Amino acid sequence: MKLKSIYKYLVCQSGKSYLIFFGVILAIVHIGLLITVSLDSNGGIGGMEMATLTYMLVSGVLIYRESLMVSMQNGISRKTFFIGSILTFITISIIASAGDVVINLLGNTYEKNCNMVYDSMYEQFFMKGIYDENVMVTPALSEYFKIFLLDSVMYITVSTIGLAVSVIYYRLSKAMKIIVPIAFIFICQILSVVIPYIDYNFFDSKIMNKVIPCMKWIVESNYHLMAVISCAAVLFIFISYLFIRRVPLNDSKK
């Protein structure tokens, strides 16, 4: 019953905010349509899923502290809260994916009847180049299920990343909260600049020659991409559970 209670509470809180977000995205698409029609000019909207990804990441970050405090005050264990959070992520991700399918259907319907071009993230990644550049790219009805699956897995993954970031960051001291982001940026710079430089100048690009085929394989199919990000989701779920379960909760933190 406690799991059911915290699950209903989290879904209700997250569901309300998502409905507002969905309304904003819907308004943006229709504003773009109105501008295109009123000016009788060409216009384009694409990759609206990126906004949803950002929303789900932020939701994963925000769900932790206040919701955990509420659950602890009502006698709900951290383990139960953790399970409820993951179930909430799955539920909201499915709802958000269904919402994106609706947006995609509307966008592609408008695309057929006016000068507005709408391309979902799926179309940009997996349908680009299938047709001639001058031919309008529109997914078949069967492909919307693939879009739904891919979006669901992506949203679950970024939600778990947000939760892991929130859990880890909450446990850090004030000094470490400054040091860790700086160290993360430094490591990213090393990975993106220094290592390629060393690889190119000293190893004849042997590292990149191994990495590029892997990257091509990942984006070769939506199922390949889903497999990789599903593994990432499992990893971040484990990290989140480890911190929530084993690290003492300091209720005095503000």
C-alpha positions as CSV (number, residue, x, y, z in Angstrom):
1,M,0.0,0.0,0.0
2,K,2.9,2.4,0.8
3,L,4.3,1.8,-2.7
4,K,0.9,2.5,-4.2
5,S,0.6,5.7,-2.2
6,I,4.0,7.1,-3.2
7,Y,3.5,6.0,-6.8
8,K,0.1,7.8,-7.0
9,Y,1.6,10.9,-5.4
10,L,4.6,11.1,-7.7
11,V,2.5,10.3,-10.8
12,C,0.0,13.0,-9.9
13,Q,2.7,15.6,-9.3
14,S,4.7,14.7,-12.5
15,G,1.5,14.3,-14.5
16,K,0.2,17.8,-13.7
17,S,3.5,19.4,-14.8
18,Y,3.7,17.3,-18.0
19,L,0.2,18.4,-19.0
20,I,1.3,22.0,-18.8
21,F,4.5,21.2,-20.7
22,F,2.5,19.4,-23.4
23,G,0.2,22.3,-23.7
24,V,3.2,24.6,-24.3
25,I,4.6,22.4,-27.0
26,L,1.3,22.1,-28.7
27,A,1.0,25.9,-28.7
28,I,4.4,26.3,-30.1
29,V,3.6,23.9,-33.0
30,H,0.4,25.8,-33.8
31,I,2.0,29.2,-33.5
32,G,4.6,28.0,-36.1
33,L,1.7,26.9,-38.3
34,L,-0.1,30.2,-38.0
35,I,3.0,32.2,-38.8
36,T,3.7,30.1,-41.8
37,V,0.1,30.2,-43.1
38,S,-0.4,33.9,-42.4
39,L,2.9,35.0,-44.1
40,D,2.4,32.4,-46.9
41,S,6.0,31.5,-46.6
42,N,8.1,28.4,-45.9
43,G,8.7,27.4,-42.3
44,G,10.0,24.5,-40.4
45,I,9.8,22.9,-36.9
46,G,11.7,19.9,-35.9
47,G,13.2,17.8,-33.1
48,M,10.5,18.8,-30.5
49,E,11.6,15.6,-28.6
50,M,14.6,17.5,-27.5
51,A,12.4,19.7,-25.4
52,T,10.7,16.7,-23.9
53,L,14.2,15.2,-23.1
54,T,15.1,18.3,-21.3
55,Y,11.8,18.2,-19.4
56,M,12.3,14.6,-18.4
57,L,15.9,15.3,-17.2
58,V,14.8,18.2,-15.1
59,S,11.9,16.1,-13.7
60,G,14.4,13.4,-12.7
61,V,16.5,15.9,-10.9
62,L,13.6,17.6,-9.1
63,I,11.7,14.5,-8.0
64,Y,14.4,13.5,-5.4
65,R,14.7,15.8,-2.5
66,E,11.3,17.1,-1.7
67,S,9.5,13.9,-2.6
68,L,11.9,11.8,-0.6
69,M,11.3,14.1,2.4
70,V,7.6,13.7,2.1
71,S,7.9,9.9,1.8
72,M,10.2,9.6,4.9
73,Q,7.8,11.8,6.9
74,N,5.0,9.4,6.1
75,G,6.9,6.3,7.0
76,I,7.8,5.2,3.5
77,S,11.3,3.7,3.2
78,R,13.9,4.9,0.8
79,K,13.7,1.6,-1.1
80,T,10.0,2.0,-1.6
81,F,10.5,5.6,-2.7
82,F,13.1,4.5,-5.1
83,I,10.8,1.8,-6.7
84,G,8.0,4.3,-6.8
85,S,10.2,6.9,-8.6
86,I,11.3,4.3,-11.3
87,L,7.7,3.3,-11.8
88,T,6.8,7.0,-12.1
89,F,9.5,7.6,-14.7
90,I,8.2,4.6,-16.7
91,T,4.6,5.9,-16.5
92,I,5.4,9.5,-17.4
93,S,7.8,8.5,-20.2
94,I,5.1,6.4,-21.8
95,I,2.6,9.3,-21.5
96,A,5.2,11.7,-22.9
97,S,6.0,9.3,-25.8
98,A,2.3,9.1,-26.6
99,G,2.1,12.9,-26.5
100,D,5.1,13.1,-28.9
101,V,3.4,10.7,-31.3
102,V,0.3,13.0,-31.2
103,I,2.5,16.1,-31.9
104,N,4.3,14.2,-34.7
105,L,1.0,13.2,-36.3
106,L,-0.3,16.7,-36.2
107,G,3.0,18.1,-37.5
108,N,3.1,15.7,-40.4
109,T,-0.5,16.3,-41.2
110,Y,0.1,20.1,-41.4
111,E,3.2,19.4,-43.5
112,K,1.1,17.8,-46.2
113,N,-1.4,20.7,-46.4
114,C,0.8,23.8,-46.1
115,N,4.4,25.0,-46.5
116,M,5.4,24.1,-42.9
117,V,8.0,21.4,-42.7
118,Y,7.9,19.2,-39.6
119,D,10.6,16.6,-38.8
120,S,10.7,14.6,-35.6
121,M,13.9,13.5,-34.2
122,Y,13.3,10.0,-35.5
123,E,12.9,11.4,-39.0
124,Q,16.1,13.4,-38.7
125,F,18.1,10.4,-37.5
126,F,16.7,7.4,-39.2
127,M,14.8,8.7,-42.3
128,K,17.2,11.3,-43.6
129,G,18.5,10.3,-47.0
130,I,15.9,7.6,-47.6
131,Y,14.1,9.8,-50.0
132,D,15.3,12.4,-52.5
133,E,16.0,15.8,-50.8
134,N,13.2,17.4,-52.8
135,V,10.6,14.8,-51.6
136,M,8.7,15.3,-48.4
137,V,9.7,12.8,-45.7
138,T,6.7,11.5,-43.8
139,P,6.8,8.3,-41.6
140,A,4.4,5.5,-42.4
141,L,1.8,4.7,-39.7
142,S,3.8,1.6,-38.7
143,E,6.8,3.8,-37.9
144,Y,5.0,5.7,-35.3
145,F,5.2,2.7,-33.0
146,K,9.0,2.7,-33.4
147,I,8.9,6.4,-32.6
148,F,6.9,5.6,-29.5
149,L,9.3,2.9,-28.3
150,L,12.4,5.0,-29.0
151,D,11.0,8.0,-27.2
152,S,9.9,5.9,-24.2
153,V,13.4,4.4,-23.7
154,M,15.1,7.8,-24.1
155,Y,12.8,9.5,-21.6
156,I,13.2,6.7,-19.0
157,T,17.0,6.9,-19.4
158,V,17.3,10.7,-19.1
159,S,14.9,10.6,-16.1
160,T,17.2,8.1,-14.3
161,I,20.2,10.3,-15.2
162,G,18.5,13.2,-13.6
163,L,17.7,11.2,-10.5
164,A,21.3,9.9,-10.2
165,V,22.7,13.5,-10.6
166,S,20.3,14.8,-8.0
167,V,21.1,12.0,-5.5
168,I,24.8,12.3,-5.9
169,Y,24.8,16.1,-5.9
170,Y,22.7,16.2,-2.7
171,R,25.2,14.2,-0.8
172,L,28.2,16.4,-1.7
173,S,29.6,18.9,0.6
174,K,29.6,22.6,-0.4
175,A,33.2,22.4,-1.6
176,M,32.6,19.3,-3.6
177,K,29.5,20.8,-5.2
178,I,31.9,23.3,-6.8
179,I,34.7,20.9,-7.5
180,V,32.7,18.1,-9.1
181,P,31.1,20.2,-11.9
182,I,34.5,21.7,-12.7
183,A,36.1,18.3,-12.8
184,F,33.3,17.0,-15.0
185,I,33.8,19.8,-17.5
186,F,37.6,19.2,-17.4
187,I,37.2,15.5,-18.1
188,C,34.8,16.3,-21.0
189,Q,37.4,18.6,-22.4
190,I,40.0,15.9,-22.2
191,L,37.7,13.3,-23.9
192,S,36.7,15.7,-26.7
193,V,39.9,17.6,-27.4
194,V,43.0,16.1,-25.8
195,I,42.5,12.4,-26.5
196,P,41.6,13.0,-30.2
197,Y,44.7,15.2,-30.5
198,I,46.9,12.5,-28.9
199,D,45.3,9.8,-31.0
200,Y,45.8,11.7,-34.2
201,N,49.4,12.8,-33.6
202,F,50.8,9.7,-31.8
203,F,48.6,6.7,-32.7
204,D,47.6,7.4,-36.3
205,S,43.9,7.7,-35.3
206,K,43.7,4.1,-34.2
207,I,41.3,5.0,-31.3
208,M,38.9,7.0,-33.6
209,N,39.0,4.2,-36.2
210,K,37.6,2.0,-33.5
211,V,35.1,4.5,-32.1
212,I,33.6,5.7,-35.4
213,P,32.3,2.2,-36.4
214,C,30.7,1.8,-33.0
215,M,29.0,5.2,-33.3
216,K,27.8,4.3,-36.8
217,W,26.4,1.0,-35.5
218,I,24.5,2.8,-32.7
219,V,22.8,5.2,-35.1
220,E,22.3,2.6,-37.8
221,S,19.0,1.4,-36.3
222,N,16.6,2.7,-33.7
223,Y,16.8,-0.7,-32.0
224,H,20.6,-0.4,-31.7
225,L,20.2,3.0,-30.1
226,M,17.5,1.7,-27.7
227,A,19.7,-1.2,-26.7
228,V,22.6,1.1,-25.8
229,I,20.5,3.7,-23.9
230,S,18.7,0.9,-22.1
231,C,22.0,-0.3,-20.7
232,A,22.7,3.3,-19.7
233,A,19.3,3.5,-17.9
234,V,20.2,0.3,-15.9
235,L,23.5,1.7,-14.9
236,F,22.0,5.0,-13.6
237,I,19.2,3.1,-11.8
238,F,21.9,1.1,-10.0
239,I,23.9,4.2,-9.1
240,S,20.7,5.9,-7.8
241,Y,19.7,2.9,-5.7
242,L,23.2,2.6,-4.3
243,F,23.2,6.2,-3.0
244,I,19.6,6.2,-1.9
245,R,19.9,2.9,-0.1
246,R,23.3,3.1,1.5
247,V,24.1,6.8,2.2
248,P,22.5,8.2,5.3
249,L,19.8,10.8,4.7
250,N,20.7,14.1,6.3
251,D,17.3,15.7,6.9
252,S,18.9,18.8,8.2
253,K,20.1,19.8,4.8
254,K,18.4,22.8,3.3
